[in-house]
Amino acid sequence: MKADLRGAVIAVTGGARGIGLAIARALVAKGARVSLGDIDGGLAHEAARPLGAHAAALDVRDRASFDAFLNGSRAAFGRLDVLVNNAGIMPLGSFLDETDAVSDAQIDVNLRGVILGMKLALPEMLARGSGHIVNVASLAGRVPIPGAAVYCGTKFAVIGLTETVREELRGRGVHFSVVLPSRVSTEISSGTEAGGGIPTASPDDVADAVIDALIHHLPEVTVPRYLAAAPAIYGAAPGWLVRGFRKLVRDHRVLTHLDRSARTVIEARIESLAKSGRPTPARETDR
């Protein structure tokens, strides 16, 4: 059965800009009541105002911050029906040149943040016997991209996490979806070279995929949709063919044609996040 999003309470992480904001706008257009969380709390409130959405500062690395965000959503709207784990960062460059702090930041935001969100949202959904978790991963979680090694690792992990928890909790009334965009034309992909057989999607394309996943309870949606078979083909193709195709599309473009000047703002934001370190986790007795 199709889900009706009218009146549904949906929390979106990383919702102040880019894909997250596009998702929020699409959800509001469908009649959902939306809560935006973002590490830039001021920008989140600014983005939420014209949407009539709830907003809060959110550091997905911090259990207390994530708990407060979801509780704020419940206080504003009475419950939580859907969590869209969208927050993510994507540093680019050589694996060996990447600092430990930047690697840790990716793992904390892209993976641990998803784990935290699911752990905090699921108890209410399971108790009610309904709900939906949407994790925005990437096609880089199925097909590796040189120049984004740790990022790819986190997205592979998010896909595996989503699929495993889905099986662990099957029959409990909660749906799990993973959305796999190709290159998306947002600030996070600035400085990367488009074309060469790698399609580019818009934030609105990703938002449409999230809407479809929610309405039709789809376990996985690629963006663009015609790439749905690509991971299976990639996995089944002989090595010589894969290497030939990768050479044809110049899969090392991130390493050889990355425009660092175009990534000044996003890289500075990532470095600042990395330097801030992971918040001290709450002890079990504090929760």
SULPE-V410398 format. One line per field, one symbol per residue. ss: DSSP state (h for helix, s for strand, l for the rest). phi: phi as a letter, one per 20 degrees, with the letter a starting at -180 (. if undefined). psi: psi as a letter, one per 20 degrees, with the letter a starting at -180 (. if undefined). A space follows every 50 residues. Layout:
ss: ???
phi: ???
psi: ???
This chain:
ss: llllllllsssssllllhhhhhhhhhhhhlllssssssllhhhhhhhhhl lllsssslllllhhhhhhhhhhhhhhhllllssssllllllllllllllh hhhhhhhhhhhhhhhhhhhhhhhhhhhhllssssssllhhhlllllllhh hhhhhhhhhhhhhhhhhhlllllsssssssslssllhhhlllllsllsls slhhhhhhhhhhhhhhlllsssslhhhllhhhhhhhllhhhhhhhhhhll llhhhhlllhhhhhhhhhhhhhhhhhlllllllhhhl
phi: .fedefnfececemeeblfffffgfffffenfddcddbfeffffffffgf emeebbfbdffdgfffffffffffffcnacebddedgacbfcpfgfefff ffffffffffdffffggffeefgffffenbqbdddedaffeccfcgnbff gggffgfffffffffgffdfnenddcccddfegdfcgfdgneeenmndfd ddgfffffffgffffdlefbcecfffegegfffgfeffgfffffffffel fefffdceefffdgffffffffffffmfgffffgfee
psi: qqqoipiqopppqkjircgghhggghghhjjqpqpppqhnhghghghhgi ikrqqqqpoiioggggghghhhgghhiiaohqponhpqqnqqapgiipqh ghghggggghghhggggghhhhggghhhkqrppooocqiiihoqopilgh ggghhghggggghghghhjqjjipqpqppnqbppmrhhjqiqprbkioqp rrhhggghhggghggjlphppqorhijhighggghiqqghgghggghgjm ijhhhikpnhhijgghhhgggggghhrpqpqqqhii.
